[in-house]
Amino acid sequence: MINMAVAVNLFPVTGQPLPMLSMGGTSIWFTSIAVGIILSVSRNIEQEELKTGVVHAAA
């Protein structure tokens, strides 16, 4: 349905940028920020496991 609406100019022709592939500046910034947050959380969990000796189960 959406494809037909775009073909007859009822909806604008826009798309979602592919993370790590699109060359748009905003996409690269937000993808980098998201990856940085994930790496930070992962590092903090590993550091806590080393301090306490308790391994958290993956969800």
N, CA, C and O of each residue as an XYZ file, in Angstrom:
236
protein
N       0.816     -1.195      0.000
C       0.000      0.000      0.000
C       0.864      1.265      0.000
O       0.612      2.200     -0.759
N       1.876      1.279      0.854
C       2.728      2.462      0.939
C       3.478      2.659     -0.373
O       3.649      3.787     -0.834
N       3.923      1.561     -0.970
C       4.648      1.657     -2.237
C       3.772      2.290     -3.313
O       4.254      3.111     -4.094
N       2.502      1.924     -3.366
C       1.595      2.513     -4.357
C       1.357      3.993     -4.061
O       1.266      4.802     -4.985
N       1.255      4.352     -2.778
C       1.030      5.753     -2.417
C       2.224      6.621     -2.814
O       2.050      7.765     -3.233
N       3.425      6.083     -2.685
C       4.612      6.830     -3.109
C       4.633      6.955     -4.627
O       5.024      7.993     -5.161
N       4.212      5.895     -5.327
C       4.226      5.918     -6.793
C       3.286      6.972     -7.362
O       3.563      7.536     -8.421
N       2.170      7.249     -6.671
C       1.225      8.256     -7.165
C       1.350      9.586     -6.421
O       0.447     10.421     -6.471
N       2.475      9.774     -5.732
C       2.804     11.031     -5.042
C       1.856     11.401     -3.902
O       1.646     12.586     -3.642
N       1.282     10.413     -3.220
C       0.494     10.700     -2.022
C       1.382     10.781     -0.794
O       1.098     11.543      0.130
N       2.464      9.995     -0.778
C       3.450     10.021      0.301
C       4.771     10.511     -0.259
O       5.068     10.283     -1.432
N       5.565     11.180      0.558
C       6.875     11.644      0.071
C       7.830     10.462     -0.153
O       7.715      9.419      0.490
N       8.757     10.653     -1.067
C       9.749      9.635     -1.368
C      10.920      9.823     -0.405
O      11.836     10.600     -0.676
N      10.885      9.110      0.716
C      11.964      9.157      1.694
C      12.263      7.738      2.133
O      11.453      6.832      1.940
N      13.404      7.555      2.710
C      13.757      6.227      3.174
C      14.532      6.291      4.470
O      14.920      7.370      4.918
N      14.754      5.148      5.067
C      15.527      5.057      6.291
C      16.989      4.816      5.931
O      17.283      3.933      5.125
N      17.900      5.572      6.507
C      19.313      5.332      6.223
C      19.764      4.008      6.839
O      19.338      3.652      7.938
N      20.613      3.294      6.141
C      21.139      2.039      6.652
C      22.295      2.334      7.590
O      23.232      3.034      7.206
N      22.250      1.810      8.827
C      23.342      2.087      9.759
C      24.660      1.530      9.242
O      24.704      0.431      8.688
N      25.715      2.278      9.422
C      27.078      1.923      9.024
C      27.283      1.896      7.503
O      28.403      1.655      7.051
N      26.254      2.130      6.713
C      26.400      2.126      5.257
C      26.097      3.486      4.641
O      26.765      3.901      3.694
N      25.097      4.182      5.170
C      24.718      5.472      4.603
C      25.799      6.512      4.895
O      26.470      6.444      5.925
N      25.959      7.442      4.016
C      27.007      8.443      4.169
C      26.468      9.773      4.681
O      27.166     10.785      4.620
N      25.250      9.787      5.180
C      24.705     11.020      5.741
C      25.366     11.334      7.065
O      25.645     10.426      7.848
N      25.618     12.595      7.326
C      26.313     12.983      8.543
C      25.550     12.639      9.810
O      26.146     12.166     10.777
N      24.248     12.867      9.825
C      23.454     12.593     11.013
C      23.427     11.104     11.308
O      23.537     10.696     12.464
N      23.281     10.295     10.275
C      23.239      8.843     10.470
C      24.540      8.337     11.075
O      24.522      7.501     11.978
N      25.654      8.833     10.589
C      26.954      8.398     11.101
C      27.119      8.819     12.562
O      27.620      8.041     13.374
N      26.704     10.040     12.903
C      26.826     10.517     14.287
C      26.025      9.650     15.237
O      26.552      9.180     16.246
N      24.751      9.435     14.923
C      23.902      8.690     15.845
C      24.271      7.214     15.900
O      24.135      6.592     16.954
N      24.730      6.643     14.808
C      25.197      5.260     14.836
C      26.444      5.153     15.704
O      26.575      4.206     16.480
N      27.359      6.108     15.587
C      28.576      6.092     16.402
C      28.248      6.254     17.878
O      28.841      5.582     18.722
N      27.319      7.132     18.195
C      26.916      7.327     19.587
C      26.294      6.052     20.140
O      26.593      5.659     21.267
N      25.432      5.402     19.362
C      24.779      4.174     19.818
C      25.798      3.064     20.060
O      25.721      2.368     21.072
N      26.747      2.892     19.147
C      27.780      1.869     19.318
C      28.636      2.196     20.542
O      29.001      1.293     21.293
N      28.958      3.461     20.751
C      29.740      3.864     21.914
C      29.032      3.562     23.225
O      29.664      3.112     24.182
N      27.733      3.804     23.279
C      26.969      3.502     24.496
C      26.966      2.005     24.764
O      27.153      1.578     25.903
N      26.757      1.208     23.729
C      26.744     -0.249     23.898
C      28.099     -0.745     24.375
O      28.162     -1.590     25.269
N      29.186     -0.240     23.801
C      30.524     -0.655     24.231
C      30.811     -0.225     25.671
O      31.449     -0.964     26.421
N      30.348      0.957     26.059
C      30.558      1.442     27.417
C      29.844      0.554     28.429
O      30.420      0.198     29.457
N      28.611      0.200     28.151
C      27.858     -0.673     29.049
C      28.528     -2.039     29.140
O      28.655     -2.605     30.226
N      28.951     -2.558     28.010
C      29.617     -3.866     27.985
C      30.900     -3.840     28.811
O      31.176     -4.777     29.560
N      31.680     -2.774     28.677
C      32.935     -2.666     29.422
C      32.667     -2.567     30.923
O      33.370     -3.185     31.722
N      31.655     -1.794     31.304
C      31.323     -1.657     32.725
C      30.885     -2.988     33.323
O      31.241     -3.300     34.460
N      30.127     -3.768     32.586
C      29.690     -5.076     33.075
C      30.888     -5.990     33.263
O      30.980     -6.687     34.273
N      31.809     -5.997     32.303
C      32.999     -6.838     32.421
C      33.855     -6.419     33.617
O      34.374     -7.277     34.331
N      34.009     -5.124     33.844
C      34.805     -4.649     34.971
C      34.165     -5.052     36.298
O      34.870     -5.427     37.235
N      32.846     -4.979     36.387
C      32.150     -5.380     37.607
C      32.299     -6.885     37.848
O      32.434     -7.322     38.991
N      32.275     -7.678     36.769
C      32.436     -9.122     36.912
C      33.835     -9.459     37.416
O      34.003    -10.375     38.221
N      34.841     -8.719     36.944
C      36.206     -8.975     37.391
C      36.382     -8.594     38.863
O      37.098     -9.274     39.598
N      35.732     -7.509     39.295
C      35.854     -7.066     40.691
C      35.151     -8.036     41.643
O      35.702     -8.404     42.680
N      33.947     -8.440     41.289
C      33.144     -9.232     42.220
C      33.288    -10.740     42.004
O      33.019    -11.522     42.916
N      33.702    -11.150     40.823
C      33.804    -12.577     40.524
C      32.470    -13.203     40.166
O      32.386    -14.419     39.999
N      31.413    -12.388     40.045
C      30.082    -12.889     39.709
C      29.844    -12.659     38.216
O      29.994    -11.547     37.711
N      29.469    -13.735     37.523
C      29.208    -13.629     36.081
C      27.696    -13.523     35.892
O      26.937    -14.363     36.376
N      27.265    -12.462     35.169
C      25.852    -12.268     34.900
C      25.450    -13.096     33.694
O      26.190    -13.165     32.713
N      24.290    -13.723     33.757
C      23.794    -14.521     32.636
C      23.276    -13.581     31.556
O      22.687    -12.539     31.845
N      23.508    -13.972     30.304
C      23.005    -13.169     29.184
C      21.500    -13.346     29.069
O      20.977    -14.450     29.224
N      20.815    -12.250     28.796
C      19.352    -12.317     28.713
C      18.902    -12.749     27.344
O      17.701    -12.860     27.096
